[in-house]
Amino acid sequence: MAQAIDNDKDFLVIETSMSECIMWGGMAICDSCNESSHIGYYVAVLNHWMCPKCYNEWLQRAKRYEEDIPTEIRNYNTYANILGLQQYK
């Protein structure tokens, strides 16, 4: 079941299964390595879906920028709505 994932950099991230990814027209193929995965992470600031390995690698080097936050919130809320999750305010 899709769920919001906390991280130490405060990025808005949704963990989804392969079937949930398909709900919005995705193919459950990582936008980073192009491999399929049964579980993945929708990273709202990038508007990307990543496998666990690529997500963890990205999170280690990622930096959150204030100017990206409005776009990140908009992207997150779009997919939260599709997946029945609470909107970010």
N, C-alpha and C positions, 0 to 999 in steps of 0.2 A: 504494500500500500504506500502510495506517495506520501512523503513527509518532508517538512522543512528541516534542514540540517544546520546546526550551529557550527561555527568555526571561529578561530581566534582572531580573524581579520574582519569579522562582521559582514562578509559577503552574503548575499541572499542566494541560497542554494536549495534545490529540491532534489531529493533522492527518489528515483523512479525505477520501476521494473521495465523490462522490455515491452510488455503489453501496454503499460501506461504511456510509454513513449510513442507507441503506435497510435494512441488515441488522438494525438495532435498532428498526426501525419508523419512523424519521424520513423526512422527505420532501426533505431537502437544501434546505430553505428557511431562510434566515437568521432567527434568533429576534430580530434587531434591526431589520433593514430589510424583511423579508418577501420578499426576492428569492431566486431559486434560484441555486445556484453549483455548479460541477463539483468544486471543492475547498473545504473548509471546516475550521473549527477547533472542536473540542468543548472548551469551557472548563468544567472540572469544578467550580470554585468557584461558578459561576452555574448549572450544569446546562443550559447553552445551547450551541447549534451556531451558528456565525457564519461569514459570508462573509469573505474576506480583508480587504476594506476595513473592515468593521465591527470585526473582530478587532483590526486595527492601531489603529484609533481608540480602542477600549476600552482596549487595553494602555497607550496613552500616558497615560490619565487614571486608570487603576486603581490601587488601593492594596490591598495584601495585609494582612489582619487575622489575628492568631494564633488568635482564637476560631473562625474559619472553617475552619481547616486539617483538623480531623477529618472534617467534612462533605465537604470537597474531596477528601480521600483516599478516602473511601467511594465518592463518585461516580466518581472516576477509575478505581478498581479495578473497579467494575461494568462500565464500558465497555471497559477494557483486557481484561477477561476475554472479553467478546463478540468483540473484535477480535483476540484472540490475542497481546496485548502483555504484557510483563512487569508484574506488579503492583507498585505503589509500597509500600514498607515503612515 
